[in-house]
Amino acid sequence: MADKSVAELPLRNVKLAQLPRWVASINFSPKGILRSMQRGRNRYHAKYVNVLRPGVAPLGHFVAMVIVVSYIWRYKGEKHHRLSKYHW
Protein backbone atom coordinates (compact mmCIF):
# COMPACT_ATOMS: atom_id res chain seq x y z
CA MET A 1 0.00 0.00 0.00
CA ALA A 2 3.03 2.31 0.28
CA ASP A 3 3.30 2.58 -3.51
CA LYS A 4 -0.15 4.18 -3.88
CA SER A 5 -0.68 7.89 -3.39
CA VAL A 6 -3.33 9.07 -0.96
CA ALA A 7 -5.51 10.35 -3.82
CA GLU A 8 -5.83 6.85 -5.30
CA LEU A 9 -6.97 5.18 -2.07
CA PRO A 10 -10.66 4.54 -1.44
CA LEU A 11 -12.06 6.29 1.64
CA ARG A 12 -12.27 3.06 3.64
CA ASN A 13 -8.48 2.60 3.33
CA VAL A 14 -7.49 6.15 4.29
CA LYS A 15 -5.88 6.56 7.70
CA LEU A 16 -7.08 9.37 9.94
CA ALA A 17 -3.79 11.27 9.57
CA GLN A 18 -4.09 11.05 5.75
CA LEU A 19 -7.68 12.33 5.64
CA PRO A 20 -6.89 16.05 5.06
CA ARG A 21 -4.60 15.21 2.12
CA TRP A 22 -7.22 12.83 0.71
CA VAL A 23 -10.00 15.45 0.93
CA ALA A 24 -7.70 18.06 -0.66
CA SER A 25 -7.11 15.73 -3.61
CA ILE A 26 -10.82 15.43 -4.47
CA ASN A 27 -11.98 17.29 -7.58
CA PHE A 28 -14.87 19.53 -6.48
CA SER A 29 -15.48 21.08 -9.90
CA PRO A 30 -18.88 20.44 -11.51
CA LYS A 31 -17.22 18.07 -13.99
CA GLY A 32 -15.53 16.10 -11.18
CA ILE A 33 -18.78 15.85 -9.20
CA LEU A 34 -20.62 14.66 -12.31
CA ARG A 35 -17.96 11.99 -12.93
CA SER A 36 -18.20 10.75 -9.36
CA MET A 37 -22.00 10.51 -9.64
CA GLN A 38 -21.64 8.56 -12.89
CA ARG A 39 -19.17 6.18 -11.23
CA GLY A 40 -21.63 5.61 -8.38
CA ARG A 41 -24.47 4.96 -10.82
CA ASN A 42 -22.30 2.52 -12.80
CA ARG A 43 -21.31 0.67 -9.62
CA TYR A 44 -24.95 0.44 -8.53
CA HIS A 45 -26.05 -0.94 -11.90
CA ALA A 46 -23.17 -3.41 -12.01
CA LYS A 47 -24.03 -4.70 -8.52
CA TYR A 48 -27.85 -4.75 -8.54
CA VAL A 49 -29.33 -4.29 -12.03
CA ASN A 50 -27.01 -5.75 -14.68
CA VAL A 51 -26.73 -9.23 -13.18
CA LEU A 52 -27.74 -12.63 -14.45
CA ARG A 53 -30.69 -13.06 -12.07
CA PRO A 54 -31.66 -9.75 -10.45
CA GLY A 55 -33.47 -9.91 -7.12
CA VAL A 56 -35.89 -7.51 -5.50
CA ALA A 57 -33.20 -5.10 -4.26
CA PRO A 58 -33.65 -2.49 -7.06
CA LEU A 59 -37.40 -2.51 -6.47
CA GLY A 60 -36.90 -2.07 -2.73
CA HIS A 61 -34.47 0.79 -3.34
CA PHE A 62 -37.00 2.47 -5.64
CA VAL A 63 -39.80 2.14 -3.07
CA ALA A 64 -37.56 3.56 -0.33
CA MET A 65 -36.63 6.47 -2.59
CA VAL A 66 -40.30 7.21 -3.33
CA ILE A 67 -41.12 7.18 0.40
CA VAL A 68 -38.29 9.59 1.22
CA VAL A 69 -39.15 11.96 -1.64
CA SER A 70 -42.86 11.99 -0.73
CA TYR A 71 -41.99 12.77 2.91
CA ILE A 72 -39.78 15.67 1.78
CA TRP A 73 -42.60 17.03 -0.39
CA ARG A 74 -45.13 16.77 2.45
CA TYR A 75 -42.80 18.04 5.21
CA LYS A 76 -44.26 21.56 5.41
CA GLY A 77 -47.78 20.29 6.06
CA GLU A 78 -46.57 17.53 8.38
CA LYS A 79 -44.63 20.07 10.42
CA HIS A 80 -47.81 22.08 11.00
CA HIS A 81 -49.75 19.00 12.13
CA ARG A 82 -46.95 17.89 14.39
CA LEU A 83 -47.27 21.08 16.44
CA SER A 84 -51.02 20.74 17.05
CA LYS A 85 -51.93 19.11 20.33
CA TYR A 86 -55.21 17.27 19.74
CA HIS A 87 -56.62 17.64 16.23
CA TRP A 88 -55.35 17.74 12.68
Buried (B, 14 or more C-beta within 10 A) or exposed (E): EEEEEBEEBEEEEBEEEEEEEBEEEEEEEEEEEEEEEEEEEEEBEEEBEEEEEEEEEBEEEEEEEEEEEEEEEEEEEEEEEEEEEEEE
